[in-house]
């Protein structure tokens, strides 16, 4: 049986306590590697370019993105 590579996850949220809670909750999950965190969309874009996460978990409601 082959072992799967971990999903590389980056967290982007403007609230440090939310980022900390998500990191704490997800860091113990097998198959998930937290590769970075950002406090706003601009920082998230810069980090994503350099870290190449598989998934970005982002609070878009407070990041200046418009729905629709």
Backbone bond lengths (Angstrom), bond angles and torsions (degrees), N, CA, C in turn:
res aa  C-N    CA-C-N  psi(-1)  N-CA   C-N-CA  omega(-1)  CA-C   N-CA-C  phi
1 X - - - 1.438 - - 1.528 108.76 -
2 X 1.332 116.74 130.80 1.457 120.34 -179.43 1.520 110.41 -91.58
3 X 1.304 115.21 145.05 1.449 121.10 179.45 1.522 109.25 -88.22
4 X 1.314 116.97 132.30 1.458 121.98 179.15 1.520 110.17 -79.30
5 X 1.337 114.80 147.28 1.460 119.73 175.29 1.531 108.79 -69.87
6 X 1.307 116.05 148.94 1.462 121.09 178.87 1.523 110.38 -66.63
7 X 1.331 115.70 147.61 1.462 121.48 172.52 1.523 106.93 -75.22
8 X 1.319 115.46 125.03 1.470 121.77 -179.37 1.530 108.54 -87.70
9 X 1.340 116.79 113.91 1.457 123.28 -172.13 1.525 110.55 -115.61
10 X 1.328 115.87 137.32 1.463 121.41 173.27 1.526 107.94 -120.03
11 X 1.329 117.07 139.38 1.459 123.52 -178.53 1.523 108.88 -109.44
12 X 1.348 115.69 129.73 1.467 120.94 177.36 1.526 108.25 -128.70
13 X 1.322 116.16 115.22 1.462 121.95 178.17 1.518 107.81 -157.07
14 X 1.333 116.77 145.16 1.460 120.09 -177.49 1.523 113.33 -80.91
15 X 1.317 118.14 -5.80 1.464 121.13 178.44 1.533 110.12 -105.57
16 X 1.330 117.49 114.01 1.472 120.49 -179.31 1.524 112.94 -56.54
17 X 1.329 118.02 -36.57 1.463 120.16 -177.98 1.533 110.95 -67.37
18 X 1.327 116.49 -33.47 1.469 120.18 177.16 1.521 109.70 -68.94
19 X 1.338 116.41 -44.91 1.469 119.55 177.62 1.521 110.44 -59.64
20 X 1.327 116.80 -43.36 1.462 120.69 179.79 1.528 110.95 -62.66
21 X 1.327 117.02 -43.26 1.457 120.28 179.41 1.521 112.54 -63.89
22 X 1.335 116.53 -43.78 1.460 120.25 178.20 1.526 111.07 -64.11
23 X 1.344 115.61 -42.99 1.469 119.86 178.42 1.522 110.11 -60.21
24 X 1.331 117.43 -45.65 1.456 121.73 -179.72 1.524 111.16 -62.38
25 X 1.324 116.12 -44.67 1.461 120.89 -178.93 1.524 112.15 -65.84
26 X 1.333 117.16 -43.68 1.462 120.93 -172.23 1.525 114.74 -89.84
27 X 1.315 117.94 -21.40 1.464 119.38 -175.00 1.529 113.30 -67.84
28 X 1.320 116.87 -23.78 1.470 120.04 178.50 1.526 113.28 -88.85
29 X 1.324 116.68 -4.34 1.463 120.24 -179.65 1.525 109.98 -76.01
30 X 1.314 116.89 129.42 1.461 118.57 176.56 1.530 109.72 -65.91
31 X 1.300 115.68 139.06 1.456 120.38 177.15 1.519 114.31 88.20
32 X 1.347 118.05 3.08 1.465 121.52 177.28 1.518 109.13 -122.44
33 X 1.309 115.20 129.04 1.464 121.86 175.99 1.526 108.14 -120.42
34 X 1.338 117.40 118.74 1.459 121.57 176.68 1.527 106.66 -79.22
35 X 1.342 116.34 114.13 1.467 119.65 -175.43 1.519 113.04 -100.41
36 X 1.345 117.39 -12.27 1.453 118.65 179.28 1.512 112.25 -178.29
37 X 1.343 114.09 165.05 1.459 121.94 178.18 1.517 108.07 -141.51
38 X 1.340 115.52 147.70 1.454 120.81 177.31 1.520 108.88 -141.84
39 X 1.329 115.35 151.87 1.457 121.65 -178.64 1.511 114.79 -96.93
40 X 1.326 117.75 -7.81 1.461 120.57 176.46 1.527 109.77 -154.71
41 X 1.328 115.28 170.11 1.467 120.71 -174.43 1.527 112.44 -63.83
42 X 1.331 117.15 -40.54 1.471 119.51 -179.84 1.518 111.62 -62.02
43 X 1.318 116.39 -46.75 1.464 120.37 177.48 1.527 110.06 -63.38
44 X 1.333 116.36 -38.86 1.454 121.06 177.91 1.515 112.42 -60.87
45 X 1.328 117.17 -41.96 1.465 120.83 178.56 1.523 111.27 -64.17
46 X 1.329 116.74 -43.52 1.478 120.40 179.01 1.528 110.86 -62.32
47 X 1.338 116.06 -47.13 1.463 119.66 -179.45 1.527 111.91 -65.16
48 X 1.327 116.61 -40.59 1.463 119.88 -179.91 1.524 111.12 -60.80
49 X 1.325 116.31 -37.77 1.464 120.13 179.18 1.524 111.42 -64.31
50 X 1.321 117.01 -35.63 1.462 119.32 -177.55 1.527 113.58 -91.16
51 X 1.336 117.44 -28.78 1.472 120.43 -175.58 1.525 113.83 -95.30
52 X 1.309 117.57 -21.08 1.475 123.14 -179.15 1.530 113.17 50.31
53 X 1.342 117.75 57.91 1.463 119.14 178.21 1.519 110.93 -68.71
54 X 1.321 116.55 154.91 1.460 121.31 174.14 1.528 110.58 -74.89
55 X 1.338 115.51 -37.65 1.466 122.31 -177.38 1.517 108.93 -135.15
56 X 1.347 115.73 139.90 1.461 121.67 172.73 1.521 107.21 -115.32
57 X 1.313 116.34 119.92 1.458 122.84 176.68 1.522 106.26 -95.93
58 X 1.354 116.96 107.80 1.468 120.74 -170.53 1.526 111.12 -131.64
59 X 1.327 115.84 137.02 1.456 122.73 173.10 1.526 107.15 -84.94
60 X 1.316 117.20 93.49 1.472 120.34 -175.51 1.522 112.55 -78.49
61 X 1.324 118.66 -18.28 1.466 121.24 -178.42 1.531 111.84 -63.14
62 X 1.299 118.14 -31.61 1.456 121.51 -177.52 1.519 113.27 -107.59
63 X 1.316 117.36 8.25 1.462 120.93 -174.70 1.527 113.09 -101.36
64 X 1.318 118.39 8.88 1.449 120.11 178.07 1.512 114.64 87.45
65 X 1.317 117.52 7.72 1.460 120.29 176.70 1.514 109.48 -87.31
66 X 1.324 116.62 142.68 1.459 120.87 178.54 1.529 109.44 -96.92
67 X 1.301 115.34 139.35 1.458 121.01 177.49 1.527 109.18 -82.26
68 X 1.327 116.24 147.54 1.454 118.98 173.88 1.432 113.94 117.53
